[in-house]
Each structure stands twice: as structure tokens, then as C-alpha cells.
Amino acid sequence: MKKSKADTVETRKRIVAVASRVFLAQGLAATGIADIMAAAGLTPGGFYRHFESKEQLIAEANSAASAQLLDVFAKATAGQQPREALATVVSLYLDQSEQVSALCSLASLGSELRHADDHVKDIAMNGYRRMIEFVSGLTRLLGVPDPASVADAIVSTLVGAVTISRLATDAALAQTIRDHARAVVGSLAGKTPSPSASPALSSPCPV
């Protein structure tokens, strides 16, 4: 039976959602088209009915990952005062769990994204800019001088800290790296964000 246009759209969305999870869990190079289609419950031959190449899927999966992370931030900070909201974002980002549906692709895949084509890099940088815009909204409300530049520095600090902490084989060292990043962000924002327990970094839709 021929699939309807709506079925085709839903199948494509499912492939992107699954690809986001698998790429974050296994990496770009280690994940083949067959792996993604199998995880989505589909045959490999159907891939090219939806995408022209693996690079196109990487771009769309990366965009979806960025959108979900921002959605997680927005939901977690709804109703909070600016400083509390910034502390929430910092804790959520630094304490990213192994729930791959809520990881940041910049920290998880950055070393591989740098070898991707320009379109994929543009998508990744757009996600980075959107994170800066989100944080900038908070730094502006806090009355921080040059809030956009401070937000840029905060996001760079968070991404770098998570990336480096994941290289540490010692759990205590990894925690120290994240704690130092938290202190730096606090200095940039004028007051150290609370290191209290983070809310669960999860979302109803896959990254």
C-alpha cells in the first residue's frame, strides 16, 4: 500500500529523532545509515527516499538536538527569576546526564562536526548562537554590562567544560572542571550560580 504524504512526513521525523539519539550516543563516524534505519525500525533501502545523504541527516539531527536542548531550558526556567534561571541553565548544562536525548551536540560531537561539510557546520553554529541568545536574555535582565558578549563567554565556558570533563578518567577531576566552570560563569554574571542539585535534563521529544 502506498504511503500517504502524512505518513512520509512522520517517517522522516522519526528517522531524524532516532538519528539524533544514535549520533549523540555513538558519534557520527561510528554510526552508519543502516544503524539509524534499524534503530528506527526501517529498512536501509528506504533512507534515500527521505534524504539525499548522511550529511543532510546529520545537519537535520543536529538542528533538532539544538532545538530540544533550548526547549528543555525554556521549560525548566519558566517562571524563574533571571538569576535563578541562569543557575538552572548552568546546572542543566554542566550536569548533562547520559540520557542522550538531552545532550548538547556541541559538547558531544564538536570534534567530529569540525570535519563536516559547511552546511553542517552552519547548522551547529546556529545552535550555538541560539544558546547565546537564550543566555543573553537572562544576562540582559540581570543588568550585566555588554550582556551579549557575556552570554557568549558563558556558553563557550559551558561547552568547553563539558567537553574537557568528559576526557577525564578521574570522576573527581571531571567534577572539579565543571565546578570551576560554574564559578567562572558566576563571576561573569556577577554572582556564583547555586551548585544545588540539577533538575533532570530530559524532554518528551527526542533530540
ABEGO torsion letter per residue (X at the ends): XBBBAAAAAAAAAAAAAAAAAAAAAAEAAABBAAAAAAAAGBBAAAAAAABABAAAAAAAAAAAAAAAAAAAAAAAABGBBAAAAAAAAAAAAAABBABAAABBAAAAAAAAAAABBAAAAAAAAAAAAAAAAAAAAAAAAAGBBGAAAAAAAAAAAAAAAAAAAAABABAAAAAAAAAAAAAAAAAAAGBBBBABBBBBBBBABBX
